[in-house]
Amino acid sequence: MDLELSGKVAVVTAASKGIGLAVTRALAAEGARVVAGARGTGGLTDLPGVTPVAVDLGTREGPAALVGRAIADHGRVDVLVNNMGAVKLRLDGFLATTDDDFAWAMEMNFFSALRATRAAVTQMVKQPAGGAIVNMVSVNAFFQPDGGTIDYGAAKAALLNLTKSLAQELGPRGIRVNAISPGPVSTDLWLGEGGVAQTVAKASGVDADTARARVVASIGGFATGRFTKPEEVAALALMLASPRTGNVTGANFVIDGGLIKTF
């Protein structure tokens, strides 16, 4: 199926690895011109159709600077994928999670997307064809089995709420805003150095594989028996970015291997 993304200008945040890199590669493979932002751009070099931009998306200026680069180079922004996100496990509970901890989670997971969206929408409203925005949320926005990600979950819930609010406001202007809520994905956030598995392993005195299995079991397990692949999340993002789904807006698509068992 032709996703009608050839020639579109797309901005991807946190694009150098994991889901962001998978989205960047997939968009470029469809013929989009991708402006890909990350603090380190090593994973983005030599990708055809991709302009790597070294930027700190956790600052007030970073997201707008990235979107500004796309406008400067191409004159428009057709697609924005807000993939920026970060989590720190709060294993000592709510009372040990400070205002600064919550503020950090909001900066990384909510305000970075808000600022990129504001910059992109400022341009999109000038374009006859509008545009499409895809926000990477998380099942933690509404599925919260413990306090270990309490600040992360709150920030992602705010992003999901923003998604639905903007879909209503911007729909008449031809701008679609949707969300994807992955469960655990086989990225560094879960499986890499300092990720969830290693952090839990260190705290509980077991190896990382055992910790990972215990965490997955504690949240209900996967119907598919495995983590989601970044490329699977990317495929869903491209569908939502595509004009093929032109009447889909304000929706939240869960991809979690059957983790969530309720309606």
C-alpha positions as a Python dict, from the first residue, in 0.01 Angstrom:
ca = {
    (1, 'M'): (0, 0, 0),
    (2, 'D'): (126, 346, -92),
    (3, 'L'): (107, 552, 227),
    (4, 'E'): (128, 876, 25),
    (5, 'L'): (420, 1001, 234),
    (6, 'S'): (665, 1051, -52),
    (7, 'G'): (788, 1410, -53),
    (8, 'K'): (631, 1491, 283),
    (9, 'V'): (844, 1679, 536),
    (10, 'A'): (857, 1500, 870),
    (11, 'V'): (1013, 1596, 1201),
    (12, 'V'): (1102, 1321, 1449),
    (13, 'T'): (1219, 1390, 1804),
    (14, 'A'): (1459, 1163, 1996),
    (15, 'A'): (1535, 1002, 1662),
    (16, 'S'): (1877, 844, 1709),
    (17, 'K'): (1778, 509, 1859),
    (18, 'G'): (1490, 282, 1956),
    (19, 'I'): (1143, 379, 1840),
    (20, 'G'): (1260, 716, 1709),
    (21, 'L'): (1523, 560, 1483),
    (22, 'A'): (1275, 301, 1359),
    (23, 'V'): (1023, 575, 1275),
    (24, 'T'): (1291, 782, 1101),
    (25, 'R'): (1406, 490, 886),
    (26, 'A'): (1049, 394, 798),
    (27, 'L'): (952, 747, 697),
    (28, 'A'): (1263, 782, 482),
    (29, 'A'): (1192, 447, 318),
    (30, 'E'): (850, 582, 219),
    (31, 'G'): (1016, 880, 50),
    (32, 'A'): (960, 1140, 320),
    (33, 'R'): (1222, 1406, 391),
    (34, 'V'): (1299, 1358, 757),
    (35, 'V'): (1449, 1614, 994),
    (36, 'A'): (1561, 1397, 1284),
    (37, 'G'): (1661, 1547, 1618),
    (38, 'A'): (1860, 1401, 1906),
    (39, 'R'): (2141, 1499, 2140),
    (40, 'G'): (2371, 1257, 1964),
    (41, 'T'): (2318, 1195, 1593),
    (42, 'G'): (2561, 908, 1538),
    (43, 'G'): (2284, 663, 1456),
    (44, 'L'): (2140, 899, 1195),
    (45, 'T'): (2441, 961, 973),
    (46, 'D'): (2436, 839, 614),
    (47, 'L'): (2061, 768, 611),
    (48, 'P'): (1923, 875, 271),
    (49, 'G'): (1655, 1140, 299),
    (50, 'V'): (1739, 1217, 663),
    (51, 'T'): (1881, 1543, 800),
    (52, 'P'): (2030, 1478, 1146),
    (53, 'V'): (2008, 1770, 1388),
    (54, 'A'): (2202, 1771, 1715),
    (55, 'V'): (1969, 1931, 1969),
    (56, 'D'): (1880, 1905, 2336),
    (57, 'L'): (1505, 1853, 2328),
    (58, 'G'): (1485, 1882, 2706),
    (59, 'T'): (1551, 2257, 2689),
    (60, 'R'): (1293, 2528, 2628),
    (61, 'E'): (1453, 2620, 2295),
    (62, 'G'): (1538, 2275, 2159),
    (63, 'P'): (1205, 2153, 2016),
    (64, 'A'): (1130, 2480, 1835),
    (65, 'A'): (1485, 2488, 1697),
    (66, 'L'): (1438, 2141, 1549),
    (67, 'V'): (1106, 2231, 1386),
    (68, 'G'): (1260, 2557, 1269),
    (69, 'R'): (1532, 2363, 1088),
    (70, 'A'): (1268, 2171, 891),
    (71, 'I'): (1094, 2495, 794),
    (72, 'A'): (1422, 2661, 700),
    (73, 'D'): (1529, 2366, 483),
    (74, 'H'): (1197, 2269, 327),
    (75, 'G'): (949, 2550, 386),
    (76, 'R'): (690, 2340, 563),
    (77, 'V'): (619, 2062, 814),
    (78, 'D'): (372, 1791, 718),
    (79, 'V'): (433, 1537, 993),
    (80, 'L'): (555, 1566, 1352),
    (81, 'V'): (634, 1255, 1554),
    (82, 'N'): (686, 1344, 1920),
    (83, 'N'): (894, 1050, 2034),
    (84, 'M'): (1093, 1227, 2307),
    (85, 'G'): (1056, 1058, 2644),
    (86, 'A'): (1250, 939, 2948),
    (87, 'V'): (1182, 752, 3269),
    (88, 'K'): (1359, 700, 3599),
    (89, 'L'): (1232, 424, 3822),
    (90, 'R'): (1110, 551, 4162),
    (91, 'L'): (1171, 238, 4366),
    (92, 'D'): (1151, 415, 4703),
    (93, 'G'): (786, 510, 4663),
    (94, 'F'): (572, 821, 4638),
    (95, 'L'): (704, 1001, 4945),
    (96, 'A'): (1058, 978, 4811),
    (97, 'T'): (954, 1122, 4473),
    (98, 'T'): (1012, 1496, 4495),
    (99, 'D'): (868, 1795, 4315),
    (100, 'D'): (1191, 1810, 4116),
    (101, 'D'): (1143, 1447, 4009),
    (102, 'F'): (794, 1525, 3882),
    (103, 'A'): (918, 1842, 3713),
    (104, 'W'): (1191, 1645, 3533),
    (105, 'A'): (938, 1388, 3411),
    (106, 'M'): (710, 1663, 3284),
    (107, 'E'): (994, 1838, 3100),
    (108, 'M'): (1109, 1520, 2928),
    (109, 'N'): (773, 1365, 2849),
    (110, 'F'): (522, 1649, 2823),
    (111, 'F'): (679, 1991, 2771),
    (112, 'S'): (920, 1868, 2502),
    (113, 'A'): (622, 1746, 2298),
    (114, 'L'): (416, 2055, 2380),
    (115, 'R'): (692, 2286, 2256),
    (116, 'A'): (754, 2090, 1937),
    (117, 'T'): (381, 2079, 1871),
    (118, 'R'): (341, 2454, 1921),
    (119, 'A'): (621, 2521, 1672),
    (120, 'A'): (486, 2272, 1417),
    (121, 'V'): (124, 2387, 1445),
    (122, 'T'): (229, 2750, 1393),
    (123, 'Q'): (349, 2637, 1049),
    (124, 'M'): (81, 2375, 977),
    (125, 'V'): (-208, 2620, 1012),
    (126, 'K'): (-58, 2815, 721),
    (127, 'Q'): (-57, 2510, 496),
    (128, 'P'): (-364, 2420, 288),
    (129, 'A'): (-311, 2050, 360),
    (130, 'G'): (-263, 2097, 736),
    (131, 'G'): (-58, 1816, 883),
    (132, 'A'): (-40, 1515, 1110),
    (133, 'I'): (101, 1486, 1462),
    (134, 'V'): (174, 1153, 1631),
    (135, 'N'): (252, 1153, 2003),
    (136, 'M'): (430, 859, 2163),
    (137, 'V'): (249, 818, 2492),
    (138, 'S'): (263, 494, 2697),
    (139, 'V'): (34, 242, 2858),
    (140, 'N'): (161, 398, 3181),
    (141, 'A'): (-68, 692, 3106),
    (142, 'F'): (-365, 480, 3213),
    (143, 'F'): (-223, 147, 3334),
    (144, 'Q'): (-28, 204, 3652),
    (145, 'P'): (35, -115, 3849),
    (146, 'D'): (272, 41, 4104),
    (147, 'G'): (445, 363, 4198),
    (148, 'G'): (771, 284, 4023),
    (149, 'T'): (685, 510, 3730),
    (150, 'I'): (444, 745, 3904),
    (151, 'D'): (590, 1068, 3763),
    (152, 'Y'): (638, 921, 3415),
    (153, 'G'): (280, 795, 3409),
    (154, 'A'): (145, 1133, 3515),
    (155, 'A'): (343, 1312, 3243),
    (156, 'K'): (231, 1069, 2975),
    (157, 'A'): (-130, 1105, 3090),
    (158, 'A'): (-94, 1480, 3041),
    (159, 'L'): (36, 1420, 2688),
    (160, 'L'): (-258, 1192, 2609),
    (161, 'N'): (-501, 1456, 2734),
    (162, 'L'): (-325, 1719, 2521),
    (163, 'T'): (-354, 1490, 2219),
    (164, 'K'): (-730, 1467, 2251),
    (165, 'S'): (-776, 1838, 2324),
    (166, 'L'): (-570, 1947, 2024),
    (167, 'A'): (-747, 1700, 1796),
    (168, 'Q'): (-1073, 1880, 1869),
    (169, 'E'): (-934, 2229, 1826),
    (170, 'L'): (-719, 2164, 1519),
    (171, 'G'): (-939, 1920, 1329),
    (172, 'P'): (-1123, 2196, 1142),
    (173, 'R'): (-783, 2331, 1030),
    (174, 'G'): (-688, 2000, 868),
    (175, 'I'): (-443, 1898, 1143),
    (176, 'R'): (-482, 1550, 1287),
    (177, 'V'): (-340, 1462, 1629),
    (178, 'N'): (-319, 1101, 1746),
    (179, 'A'): (-135, 901, 2010),
    (180, 'I'): (35, 563, 2031),
    (181, 'S'): (64, 392, 2369),
    (182, 'P'): (326, 118, 2361),
    (183, 'G'): (371, -131, 2637),
    (184, 'P'): (726, -257, 2699),
    (185, 'V'): (936, -228, 2383),
    (186, 'S'): (1271, -394, 2317),
    (187, 'T'): (1471, -72, 2347),
    (188, 'D'): (1741, 59, 2580),
    (189, 'L'): (1474, 204, 2808),
    (190, 'W'): (1383, -151, 2909),
    (191, 'L'): (1680, -364, 2815),
    (192, 'G'): (1982, -135, 2788),
    (193, 'E'): (2246, -11, 3028),
    (194, 'G'): (2068, 155, 3320),
    (195, 'G'): (1729, 49, 3186),
    (196, 'V'): (1433, -95, 3375),
    (197, 'A'): (1567, -451, 3388),
    (198, 'Q'): (1912, -353, 3516),
    (199, 'T'): (1773, -104, 3767),
    (200, 'V'): (1534, -358, 3916),
    (201, 'A'): (1804, -624, 3911),
    (202, 'K'): (2043, -405, 4110),
    (203, 'A'): (1775, -316, 4363),
    (204, 'S'): (1657, -676, 4412),
    (205, 'G'): (1987, -863, 4392),
    (206, 'V'): (1910, -1076, 4086),
    (207, 'D'): (2037, -1080, 3728),
    (208, 'A'): (1879, -860, 3461),
    (209, 'D'): (1698, -1146, 3283),
    (210, 'T'): (1535, -1259, 3607),
    (211, 'A'): (1439, -902, 3693),
    (212, 'R'): (1285, -849, 3352),
    (213, 'A'): (1080, -1167, 3378),
    (214, 'R'): (959, -1074, 3725),
    (215, 'V'): (857, -723, 3622),
    (216, 'V'): (667, -849, 3319),
    (217, 'A'): (492, -1114, 3529),
    (218, 'S'): (402, -858, 3796),
    (219, 'I'): (217, -641, 3544),
    (220, 'G'): (20, -927, 3394),
    (221, 'G'): (241, -1066, 3116),
    (222, 'F'): (203, -1051, 2739),
    (223, 'A'): (-49, -1254, 2541),
    (224, 'T'): (211, -1273, 2263),
    (225, 'G'): (486, -1376, 2504),
    (226, 'R'): (729, -1107, 2388),
    (227, 'F'): (820, -740, 2390),
    (228, 'T'): (701, -515, 2109),
    (229, 'K'): (961, -437, 1842),
    (230, 'P'): (1044, -72, 1763),
    (231, 'E'): (966, -139, 1398),
    (232, 'E'): (612, -245, 1491),
    (233, 'V'): (554, 86, 1668),
    (234, 'A'): (701, 267, 1367),
    (235, 'A'): (460, 93, 1129),
    (236, 'L'): (167, 219, 1335),
    (237, 'A'): (314, 571, 1345),
    (238, 'L'): (341, 578, 967),
    (239, 'M'): (-21, 474, 925),
    (240, 'L'): (-130, 761, 1152),
    (241, 'A'): (95, 1005, 966),
    (242, 'S'): (-42, 894, 631),
    (243, 'P'): (-325, 1067, 443),
    (244, 'R'): (-469, 716, 413),
    (245, 'T'): (-600, 761, 769),
    (246, 'G'): (-721, 1112, 698),
    (247, 'N'): (-1030, 1093, 920),
    (248, 'V'): (-854, 943, 1222),
    (249, 'T'): (-786, 1200, 1493),
    (250, 'G'): (-800, 1218, 1871),
    (251, 'A'): (-738, 842, 1891),
    (252, 'N'): (-500, 645, 2109),
    (253, 'F'): (-367, 318, 1970),
    (254, 'V'): (-232, 62, 2217),
    (255, 'I'): (44, -175, 2108),
    (256, 'D'): (139, -387, 2407),
    (257, 'G'): (131, -756, 2310),
    (258, 'G'): (-193, -801, 2502),
    (259, 'L'): (-58, -664, 2830),
    (260, 'I'): (-377, -474, 2912),
    (261, 'K'): (-662, -717, 2956),
    (262, 'T'): (-950, -474, 3018),
    (263, 'F'): (-1164, -279, 2774),
}
